[in-house]
Amino acid sequence: MSSANQVLVLNCGSSSFKFALLNSETGTETLSGLAERLGSDDASITFKRNGNKNSLSLNDKNRHLDAIKTLVSYLETEGLSNDIAAVGHRVVHGGEKFTESVVIDSSTIKSIEDVSSLAPLHNPANLIGIEAAMVAFPGIPQVAVFDTAFHQSMPAKAYLYAIDKQLYKEKGIRRYGFHGTSHFYVSRQAAESLAKQISETSVITVHLGNGCSVCAIENGQSVDTSMGLTPMEGLVMGTRSGDLDPGITIYLMRKYGYDADKLDQLLNKQSGLLGLSGLSNDCRTLEQALESEDEQTQQSAQLALEVFSYRVAKYIASYTCALTHLDAVVFTGGIGENSDYLRSRIIAHLGVLGLSVDEARNTAARFGHSGPIHGNDSRAAIWVIPTNEELVIAQDAARLTFNHSQDNQQQGA
């Protein structure tokens, strides 16, 4: 393993991938960037290093592979390639097979393929990234870190749907949960902030971004979370509907001829804040629209944000049922970290739990600043903690690479 403990983290989507090169011990980021619009004529890759940005056009004949080759070339030119100890991959769905991160081999790839039907928009793209990286970085260990793994500690009463049990036994239909690396990271940071052992800490973590989820964490373990079989269940999100009467889909199919593709487009791409407001899926745009001189625009934005905050508050309140006590509510993610307006609105619904916000603290805790935002009379702490999923992936990759290397040395001895 490289003495520099540098891990390249890849997060591949169907038409883009994010990357970061960071030190797994210190969290120091040497390089980050984004390859986007893969599959189109204007595909590009952007590198961020030392405060500077550099964008290059991509040939894109081989989509992800071409982009990763460009990344490799950049790393070599900048003298960074020799320091890479491992490549860590975010994989969205691990099903019940993966309860923790693993070193990737042929059996791992086969298992990820086997559960790809549970995440058809995500896992195939993750696999493309893995296979491209294995070609581009021969000899460097590759590690898969699963969004679902942290939630495998949920009890059956939390993960089972009340449908024919054979659908779970034979087809794996159950609640899996997502954003696991984020909930894992901020819960550990919260325990440190509370000066408690994670094994004695009970928190509710609230990851709010374009995708949103809430997680109840008892003694460091996930005991319930709002996303389900797919990332669509639970909270109102940027373009996803969240919880929905399943009878609506049946009605749309029978009455208006909706098929699976049209329903998928509606519920994943045209719902949530975008669907409610008719304006945008971006909370910043909607908060700005609250000040619009156009009354209809203002009302549309207000309604969308009210539904959003009310739904989050309902989940927080309901998840106290899963805990023995409540030490803290923790906000994270792009919205959770930056929107003091929505944090205030969410906590305002939770007065019955004795939670309150100090508005001065709340306003100060934005744009990368962490800290407590609860009032002096609040019965539980309320914190804003920026997430760092890349660091979790890097740390798991470094740990497993070190253990894997030791195992190989022992076997060869």
N, C-alpha and C positions, 0 to 999 in steps of 0.2 A: 504494500500500500504506500502511496506517495506520502512523504513526510509533510507535504503541504496540506493534506486532507481536503483537497479540492474535489468537489463533486459537481458534475454537470447534471442539472435537473431539466427534464423535458416534459412538457405538458401538451400533448398533441390532440388537436381537434381535426374535424374532417377537412377543413380548408385552411387551417392555421396551426402554428404551434408556438408556445412561449418557451423560453429557455433562460437559464441562469447558471452561472458558474460561481460557486460560493464555498467558503471554508466551513466544513461541517462542525468545527469546534467553536469558532468565534461568530459565525453567521455573516462574516464580512463578504460582500458581494463584489466580485472582480468584474463580472460581465453579465449583462442581461439583454433581452431583446425579444423580438416577435417576427415570425415569418407569417405573412398573411396573404389572403386572396389566392391561395394555392389552387391551381386548376384554371386560372384565368390569365389573360394576356398581360395584366398589370401586377402579377405576383411580385412580391418584394420581401426583403428581409432587412430588419433594422437592428443595429447593434448599439448598446448604450454602455459606455465605459468612461470612467473618470469624468463624469458630467457631460460628456460629448455624445452626440448621436451621429450615426453613419448608416445611410440606407443604400441598398443595392437592389437592382432589378434581378429577377431570377429567370433562368431559361425555362424552368418549369416543365420540361418534358417528362420528368419522373416525379413531379410534385414534391412529396416529403423528402425523398432521397436526394433530389437536386438541392433542396434547401439545406438539408443536413450536411451535404458535401460542401456547400458554401460556408456553413458554420465551421466545419473542420478546417477548411482553408484559412479562414479568418483566425482561428485559434492558433494554427501553425505560424501564420505570419506575425502574430502578436507574441509568439513565444509562450503560449499558454497550454498547448496540447500535452506537453510532457508531464504536467503537474496533475492531470486528471486521474484520480484514483478509482472512480466509479461513475456510472451513469444511472441516475435515479429517474424512474418513469412514474408519472401519475397515471393510474389505471382506475377508471370510474367504478366498475362493478366487479367484485370478486365473488359474488354469490355466497354460499355457505362454505365453499371450498377454502377460501383464504380468510383466516382470522388475524393475520399479521402480514407484514411485508416479507417478500421472498426474493432470493437470487433467481434470476431468470435462466431457465434451461428449456429444452424442447417440451418437457412435460408441463412446465408452467404455461408456455404458449398455448399448448393444447387445452389446458384447463380454462384459460382466459377465452379461448375460442368457444368452448362449451357453454359459457354463461353469456356470450355476446347477444344472444336473443333477448336477454333481460335488459340490455342497454344497447340497442341497435344503432343509436346515433353516436355513441361514445366509444365502446370497446373496440369496434373495428378500426377506428381512427387511432386509438391507443396502440393497437397491434401494428399498424402501419409504421408508427413512430419507433416502436421497439425493433421491428425488423430492419428498418432503415438505419437505426443507430448501431445495430449489431454488425451491419456491413461496414458502416463508416468508422466504427471504433473497435476493430478486431482485437481480441485479447484483453479488453477492459471489461471488468464485471458489470453486469447490468442488473438493476434491482427494480422490482415492481412494488409500488406503494399504493394500496387500495383505499378509495374513498369510503368503502363500505366496511372495512375491517374493524374499525373502532366500535362499530355498532353491533358486532357479533356477540357482545355480552348482554344484549337485551333479552329479557325473559320471554317465554312463549306468549304470555298474556299481552305483551306489548307488540310482538312482531306478527302474530297470526291475524289474518282476516277472518271474519265470520262468514265464510263461504264453505262449500263442500271441501272437507279436509283432504280429499284425494288430489285436489288441485295443488295443494302444498306438497304432499308426499310424492306425487308423480311429476309435477311440472315446476316445483320450486316457487310457487306464487305465494309470497309473503312480503312483509315489510323489511327492507334492508337498510335504508337510510343512506345519506351522503354527507359531503362536507366533513368527513371523519377526521382528516388531518387538521382542519381548522378548529373543530371542537376540542380535539385532543390538545392542541397547542395552547389555546387560550384558557382552558381549564387548569392546565399546569401553571401558567403564568398567574392566574387568579389565586391559586393556592399559595404561591410565593408572596403575592401582594397581601394576602390575608394572614401571612405568617403561620400557615397551617400545613400539615402533611397532606398530600393529595389523597392519601388513604383515609383521611378523616374529614374530607371536604365535600360538601353538597352544593352544587351550583347549577344554574340554568344558563346555558350559553346561547346567544342569539346572533346567528350569522345572517346579516342582511346585505345583499348585493343584488345583482340582476337575478340570481338565484338565492333563495332564502330558506333557512331552516332553523329550528329550535331544538335543543338537546338537553335532556335532564341527565345530570351526571352525579352519581352517588358513589362516594369513596373512590373517585377516579375512573369509574366505569360508566359507559353509556347504558342507561336503563330505559330510555325512550327517546325517540326523535321524530320530527314531523314529516320528513320525506319517507316514501314508501318503497314499493316495488320499483318505481321510477322516481326521478327528481320532481315530478309534477305534483305529488301530493303535498298537502299542508298549507303553508302560508300563501297569500297573494304575492306574486313575484313580478319581475319586470314585464314579461310577456306570457308567463304561465298562470293558469287559473288558480292553482291550489285546490283545496277541497271543493268537491262538486258532487251534487246528487247524481249518481250514475244513471238514474232514470232520464236525465237530460240527454245523455248520449243516445239512449234508446229512442227517445222522442224525436231527436233530430234525424236519426236514421230512418225511422218509420214514416215520419210526417214530411220530411224535406229531402230525403234521399242522400243524406250524408254517408260517405264511406269512410274507411279507416284513415285514408290519407287526408281527407278534408277535416275530420275530427282532430287528427294530429296537428294539422296546421292551425286550426282554431285554438286548441287548448294549450299548445306549446308556444305559438308565435303571435297570436292575435288577442290574447287575453291579458290577465293581470292588470298592472297599472296602465298599460297601453289600451287595453280593451275598455277599462272603466272610464278613463279620461278622454279617450279619442284624441289625445294630444301627444303623449310620449311615454316610453317605458323608463325614462330617466327621472329620478326623484329631484335632481337639481333643476331640471326644466319645469317640473310641476310646482316646486316651491317658488320658483320665480313667477310662475303663472298666477300664484295667489295674489300677487301685486298688480295683475293685469287690469287695465281700465275696461276691458271687455268683460261684462258680468258673466256671460256664459262660460268663457274660458276660465274665469276665476272659480266658478261653481264646479265645473268639471274637474279641475285640479283638486279642489278641496274635498270633493266626494271620494275621489280615488285615494287620496292620502288618508282620509278618515277610515275607509274600509281597510286599507293596508295596516294602519296602526292598531285598529280594533282587533283584527285577526291575530296580529302578533301578541297583543295583550291577552287574548283568550287562551292562546297556547301556553304562554308563561304561567298564567293562573292554573290551567289544567295540569301542568307538569309538576306543580307542587305536590300532587297526589302521588307521584313516583318517588318522592324524597322523604327522608326521615326528618329533615330540617332544611332550611334555606339559608346558606351563608351569603350568597351573592347572585345577582343577575349580571351577566357579562355581555356587552355589545361588541360586535366585531364585523368585519366585512366593509365594503365600500360605503354603504349607507349607514351601517351601524357605527362605524368609526367617525363619520363626518357630518351626519345630519342631527344636529342638536335639536332641531324642530321636531323630527319624528321620535327621537328618544323621549323628549318631554311629553309628546302626545301619548306614547305607549304607556309610560309610567303613570300618567294621569288617570288611566283606566284601572290602575291597580291599587287604588287607595284602600280598598277593603283588605289588602294584604299588608297594609301599613308601610308601603313603599312611597318614597318621595324623592324629588330631585332638587338639588341646589342649582339654580339656573346659572349662576356665575361659573360654577365648576363645569356645568354642562356645556356652556359656550366655549370654555377654554379647552375642553377635551375634543379637539378636532384636528384634522390634517396631520395625522401621525403622532399626535400627543395622547398618551395614555393617562389614566388617572381615575380616581373615584369621582362620581357625580351625584352621589346620594346626599340628601339633606341630613341634618343632625338628628332629626327625629325618625329617620327611616329604620324600619325593623330589620332590614337586611342591607348589605352593601350593594351598590350598583357601580360597575366599573366599565370603562371603555378600554379595550386592549386590542391594539392592531394585531391582526393575525399574521402568521409567517409560515404558510404551508410549504414553501420551498425549503425552509430550514428543516422542517420535520422530515421531508423526503430525503434531504441531504444527510441528515443524521442517521436515518434508518439505512440508507445506502452504505454509508461509511461503516456503521456497526456490523451489518451483514457481510460486507466485503472483507472486513477484518476477521470475522469469525470463519467465513468461508475459506479464507487464505490459511488460517490456522488449521482448520480441518484437513485441507489438502496436504499441508506440511506433515501433519501427524500420520496421515494415511501413507505418505511416501517414505516415512522414516522407517 
